[in-house]
């Protein structure tokens, strides 16, 4: 328990409460809370994501939120950020200003002030309670409706990464995502008018671990950044290898393999045992060195 959290309060405006319940699709007796970020107000109910595998971590929760000022639903993210990392909202805002495609549009973000809103986590990592609001609401990559939609979403994410890791290197600064994974690529259904065909695009999200690379940049932590199922082979091997754009690109290959094997219709010849065997290169139960060996054998060309 990280302390008392008074960020969320009960609504006091009956008109806004009624509009919020209508837009969020919740009943009169369902939970509803108000969060103020500067002059903006957001209504949230229960989070739709709350994956807390470890007792100590970022505790990220995502909500659908109704914003009376915009009269629309937005994405509200509540997390505990590592203070040695740049705020995700600051990174997104810089990329938005540079017109980088296929990343979320940040609307609001702030650190939550208060005595209980900053903690000292294990291994000397200070963490700060943080909230962020973005405009787009996507769906998981695994929810693809066709193989084209899945491939297109991953290509869009690669395009976004290419722009903010290369284009900005010349114009502003070099930013690496450093945590490419299947959970960090969303499918965003684009707004459409009556009669228009359904269209979607991929969004590359979760830039919490992103880093601005420079000639004098120093390591921010002793741990390897990323989701090890998707980390590039070279970074899994012992040694101080500097994370580069080529490693993020390699991670997209593992994302495609992961999503295709687990969720695409691979034909009747590929049963569950075959899928499990093919995914051994990225199992979460193995040590990193073992995962590296699996990936190495997986990527090795077959003998003639």
N, C-alpha and C positions, 0 to 999 in steps of 0.2 A: 504494500500500500504506500503510495508516494505522498500521502497527505490529503487534507481536505481540499476539494476542488469546487470553487464557487463560480467557475466560468459559465456554467449553465444555470439559468434561472427560469422560473415559471413565467409564462406569458401574462401580461397585464393589459393588453389591448385586445378587447373582444373582437373587433372588426378584423384586425390582422390575424388573430388566432383562427378565425373562421376561414379566412382565405388560405392560411397555411395548411390547415387540415384538408381543405378541398384539393389543393395542389399536390400535397404529399400523399393523398389517397388514404388517410388514416381516419379512424373513428373518433367520436367525441371522448371516449374514455381511454384512448391510447395516449402514451406518454408524448409530451411536446415541451420543448425547451427553447429558450431564446439565448443567443450569443451575440454580443455586440463587439464589432471590430471597428474601432474609430467611429465614424458617423453611420456606418452600415449595420444593419440588423439582419440576423439569419435565424430561421426557425428550423429546428431539427427534431427528429423523433429518435428511433433506435438505429444504431449503425448497421450497415449492411455488410461490413467487413470488420473483423476483429481477430486476426490470426496471431495469437500470443503463444508461441511454442515454448519460450523460455520465461521463467519467473522474472528475470531482469532483462529489459530490452526497451525498444522504442514505444511499445504499446500503441501502435497506430490503429486508429479507427476512422472509417470513412462513412459519411452520412450524405443522403440526399437532403438538400437544404432549400428552403423557400426564402427568397429575398424580396421583401415588399417593395424596395426601391426600384428593382428591376422587373418585378412581377414575373419571375421565372424561377425554375429550379436550377440549382448549381451544385457543385461538388464541394463538400466541406470535409477537410482533413484535420484530425486531431492527433498529434504525435508528441513524442519527447525526442527532440533533436540533440545530436552530439554537438556540444558547443565549439569544438575545434574545427567543425565543418561549416562551410558557408551556408546561410539559410537557403533552403530550396526556393523560396519565393524570390529572393534576390537574384538567383541564377535564372529563374524563369523570366523575371522582368527584363533582365538584360537581353535574353534571347528573343523575347517578344518585341523589344524595341528594335532589334536587328532584323525583324521579319523572318525569323527562322521558322520553316514550315513543320507541321506535324508534331508539335508539342503543345501542351495545355496553355491556355491564356489565363494568367494569374489576375485575380480581381482584388483580393485582399490577403494580407498575411501579417502576423505579429507574434511576438513572444508574449506569453501570459505573465503578467507581473504578479508578484506576491511572494511571501516568505516560503511557502510550500511548493513553489513552481520551479525551483531549481534544486537539483540533487547532485550528489557525488556518487556516481555508480562505481561498481567494482573496477579494478585496474586503473583507477585515477581518471576515469572519463566523466567529466561533468556533463549533465543533461538538463535541457531547458524545455519546459512545456511550451508548445508551439501550435498555432492553428493557421490554416491556409485555405483559401477559397479559389477554385478555378472554374472557368465557364463551362467547359465541355464535360459531359457525362458519358463515358464509354461503357463497353461491355467486354468481358474477358476474351482474350484471343482464342481460347478453346471453344467459344460459342460461335465460331465461323459457320456460315450457312453454305459455303461452297469452298472448294480448294482455292479458287481464284480469290475469294475474299480473304482467306488466310494468307496467301502469298502476297497479295496486294498490301495488307496491313503490315507485314514484316518489311516489305520493300519501302513503304512510307516511313517506317521507323528508322530504317537504314539511311534513307534520304535525310531525315531530320538530324541523325547523328553525324552524317557526312558534312552537313552545312555547319553545325555548331562546333565541330572539331577541326574543320579545315577552313571554311570561309572566314570564320571569326579569327582564325590564327593570323590572317593578314589584316583584317579590319580592326579588331578589338583585342581579343585574347583567345587562347586555346583552351577549350573546355572539353573534358572527357567525361562520359557518363559513368563508366566504371562499374555498373551493375546491370548489364543487359541480361534479362531473364524473360521467361514466358509470362510472368506476372506483371512485367513492366511495359508490356505492349498491349494497348487496348484497341478495340474496333469502335470507331465513333460513327454513328449513323447521322449523316448530314441532313440538315433541315431541307424539306422539299415542299413545293406547292402541289396543289391538286393536279393529278395527271402526270406528274413527273415520276420517272422510275426511281426506285430506291438506290441510294448511293452511300458508300461508306469510305472512311479513310482510316489509316493506322495512326495511333498516337503513341509517342515514346514518353513515358511518365516516370515519376519517382527519381528526381535528380538530387536526392538527399546526399548521395555519396559522390556526386560530381565534383570534379576538381579542376581548378584553373592551373594549367601547366605553364611553367616558366623555367628559365635557366637556373634560377636559384630556389625553386620550390622544394620544400622539405617534407618528409613523411609526416602525416598527421596522426598516425597510429601504427602500432606494431603488427596489427592483424592485416591479412590480405582482404581487400575489399571485393565484394561480389557474392553471388549465389553460386556455390561451387559446382552445381550441376552444369552450369553454363560458362564457367571460367575457362579462359584459353589455356591450352595445354602447357605452354611455356610458363605461365604464371603459377601453375600447380607444382612445378618442380622446385626443389630447394634452390635458394639463391635469391639475391636482391635484384630481380628483374623489374625494370621500370614499366609501369602500365602505359601502353600506347594505343593509338587508334586502331592498329592492326589487331589488338587483342579484343577490342569491342566488336570488331567485324567478325572475328572468329566465333564469338559468343552467339551471334545471330545464326550461324550454321547449326549450333547445338539446339537453339530455340526451334528452328525449323524441324530438326530431327525429332525433338521431344514432342512437339505438337502433332506432327504427322503420325508418329508411331502410336501415340497414346489416344489420339482423338479422330484421326482420319480413317476412312474405310479402306484398309490396306488389302482387302481381298480375303477370300476364304482360306487361303493357304497360311495366313499369319494368325495363329492362335495366341492366347494369353501367354503361354510359355515362351513363344517366339518373341513377343513384345517385351517380356520381362528380360529375356536374354539380350535383346538389342539395346535395352536401356541400362545395362549394367555399367556402361561407361560413365553414367551420370547419377548413379544411385546416391541418395543422401545418407546411407548408412555406412558407407566406406570412408576410410581415412583419405585425406587429400592425395597422398602419394599413390594410394591404390586407384583412386579415380584417374590420376594422371596416367597410370599404366594401362587402364582400360581404354582411355581415349587414344593413347598412342597405338595400341593394337587395333583399335577400331578404324583409325585413320590410315593405317599402313596398307599399301596396295596389296592385293592377293598375289600369291605366288603363281607363276605361269604354269 
